[in-house]
Amino acid sequence: MHRLNRKIRVISWVTVMMFPALAWSQDPAEKGKEQPPAAQQGKEQMADPEGKFGYLLGWRMGGDLENFPVKLDAKALIQAIGDRIEGRPPKYDKAAMDQIRVEMMGALQKEKTGHMEAMGEKNRAAGLAFMTENAKKPGVVTTPSGLQYQVLKEGKGEKPKSTDQVKVNYVGTLLDGTEFDSSIKRGQPATFPLDKVIAGWTEGVQLMQPGAKYKFFVPPQLGYGKMGSGGVIGPETTLTFEVELLEVLPVKATP
């Protein structure tokens, strides 16, 4: 019964993981790659169904590992899979495997940190050069914090406080013009407490009156800093926002 249950679990796993991918035309690993002639493919195929399906499974696994962040030793990988399937004891005990994993994760984290720091230095230098030149342009005002802004349209009424909620439309872009966020494209203005956003917004929107439209130039220390955000905004990135203040809303009472 134990062997039967194990076999059922294996078949279930293979069914869930593999059969949606059996339509070879949908295999991303195959797109754009030149295929061998049909006759050559036929000669290379295994004769038995188990061999064919084993190759198929290995090919799909290889596709998943193609862009793995660590260079893999294919022979060691195949040996480990064979040992596991055939019931042979592992080459390393659990403690050694845990240590291997910890060391590799540490190496990957170190590499990622170095990459982020190098990218941050590049972005910081580009942002500083931009802000230095931008400050010289007519109509651009630089505040003591380093925020820069330009009035595109004035508004009327009372300016919001940091404790207020505001309703705005906005478009956010990188220095190269890449648009990373837009309430206008979503077709829905954004509403948020002014003290729960990046420091550049908290400071800048308080300068505005309802109906006003400003352009903000936000240095990294007032934006997303060393970490960046969402994979699009890199570390130490200077950002620009066009913001229209639609309404200052009553502060919601805390339940």
N, C-alpha and C positions, 0 to 999 in steps of 0.2 A: 504493500500500500504506500509506503514511504517513497519508493522509487517511482510509483505511478503518479503520486502527487507532485514530485519533483519534475517529472516529465511534463505534466500538465502546466506547471508554472513556467517552464522554459518555453513551451509552445505558445502560451499566452503572451509572454514577453516578446517573443519573435513576431507574433501576429500584430501586437500593438505598435511595435517599433519599426517593423520592416514593411509590411504590406502596403501602407499608404505610399511608400517610396518605390514600389515595384514598377511604376510607370516610368520607364527609363527616360522618356522624353522630358520628364520633370526634374531629373537629377541635375542640380546646379553644378556638380563636379564635371558633368559632361558637356555643358553649354560652352560653345566656342572652342572645343577641342576636336581635333581631327581624329576620326575613328579609323581603325584598321579595316581593310576590305573584308567583306562578309566571309570569304573563303578562309582568310587568315584567322578571323574570329572563331570560326568553326573548329579549326585545328587546335586552337588553344583551349577550348572548352573541355572541362572534365566530363568523363562519360557518365559517372554515376550521379543520381539526383542529389545525394548528400554533399558530394564534392562541389557540384554546381552551386547549391544553395550556400555552402560554406564560403565559397569564393564571393558570392553576392554579398553575404553579410560582412565579410572582411573588406570588400570594396566600399560598402557604405560607411563602415566604421572609419576607413581611411579618409573618406571625404570629410567626415566630421572632425578628424584630427589634422586635416591639411593645413589649417591656419592656426594650429596650436601655438601658444606663445613660447614654448620651449622646443628646441630641436630634439626630436625623438629618435632613438635607436630602434629601427624597425625590427632588427633581429631579436633584441631583448623584448620588445613588445609581443612579437609572435611567440617567443618562448614562453612568456608569462601566460598568454592566452591558452597555449597548448597545455601547460602544466595545470592550469585551473580546470580546463575541460576534461582532461584525462585523469584528474584526481591525484596528481603528483604533489608532493610537498613544495611549498614556495621556496625560492632561493634565499629569501630573507625572512626573519621572524617578524612578528608584529611590531616590536619595539624598533627594529631597524627600519621597517617601512615607515613608521611614524616619523622617525628622525629624517629619513630621506625627504618625506613630504614637507616637514618643517624647514629643512635647509633650502629646498627648491622654492617654497613660498617666500622665504626671506630674500633669496636672490632675485626673484621676480619683483618683490616690493622695492628692493634697492634700485633695480633697473628702472622701475616706474617712477620712483622719486627723483632719480637723476634726470629722466626725460622731462618730468614736470618742471624741475628747476631750470633746465636749459630753455624750455619753452617760455617759462615765466620771465627769464632775463630778456629774451628776445621781445616778448610782448611789452614788458615794462619800458624798454628803450624806445620802441616804436610809439608807445603811448605818450611818453615824455616829450619826444620830438614833435608829435602832433599837437599836444596841448600848448607847447611853447609857441608854435607858429599860430595856433588858433587864437591865443590870447591877444594877438596883435590885430586881429580883424575887427573892423568897425562893428559896434553893437554887441560885441562879446564881453561879458562881465565875468571876472574871476572873484570868487568869494574867498575868505581867509582859509577855508577848509581845502581849497583846491578845486571845488566844483566850478564849472564854467556854464553860463547860460546865455541864451539869446532870446529876446522877446519877439515872437512872430505876430502875436495879436494880444492886445490888452483886454482885460475883462472888467467887470464891475462887481462891487459887493465886498463882503468881508472875507479876508484870507483865512484859510484853515489853520488850525493849530495841530501840533503833532499828535494830540489825543483824539482828533476828529477822524471820521470816516470820509472818504472821498470817492466820487465816481468820475472816472477818466476814460478817455480814448487815448491810445498811444501806439507808437511804432518804435521798436528797438532795433538798432543796427550795429554791426561791428565797424571798425574804421575802414575796412575795404568795401563797405556798402552792403555786406551780407545781412539780410533781415532775419533776425532770430526769434522775434515775437511781435505780434500785432493783434490788438483787440479789434481793430477795424476788419481785418481778414476773418476773424472769428464771428464778426457781426454782433458782438456783444460787449458793451463797455465793461470795464473792470471796476469793482468796488472793493475797497480794502481799508483797514485801519492804517493811518499814515505812519504809525510807529512800528509797523510790522513788515516793512519793506526795506530795501537797501538804503543806506544812509544818504546817498545822493538824492534819492526820491524824497525821503523824509524832509531833508533840508530844502530841496528845490521846489516842491509843490507848495510849501508854506509861503513862497514868494508870490504865488499866483492868486488871482481873483477868479471867481466863476466866469466862464466864457473865455478865459485867456488861453493862449496857446504858446508854449515855450519850447525851445530846443535845449536840452541839457547834454553836457559833455562830462561824463562821469569817469574820473580816474579810478584805478583798481581799489585803492584804499577806501573808496566810498561805494564800491560796487561789490564784486564777488571775490576780490582778493586773490590769495595764493591758490585757492581750490578751484576757481572757475565755477561753472554751473552747466549741468545738462549735456555735457559733451560738446556743445557748440561754443560756449563761452570758455575759452582757455584760461589758464592761470595768469594773473596780473594783466588782464585785458581792460583797455579803456573802451567805454561804450558811449553811444549817443542815443538819445530818446527824443522824439517829438511827442509832447504831452499836451492834451487839451483837457482842462479842468471843467467838467460838465456841471458838477454839483458838490456842495459840502453837505454831508448828511448828519443827522443827529447820531450821537454815540449810542450804540446799543447797550442797554443795561446788562450787567453781569447777572446771570441767574442765581 
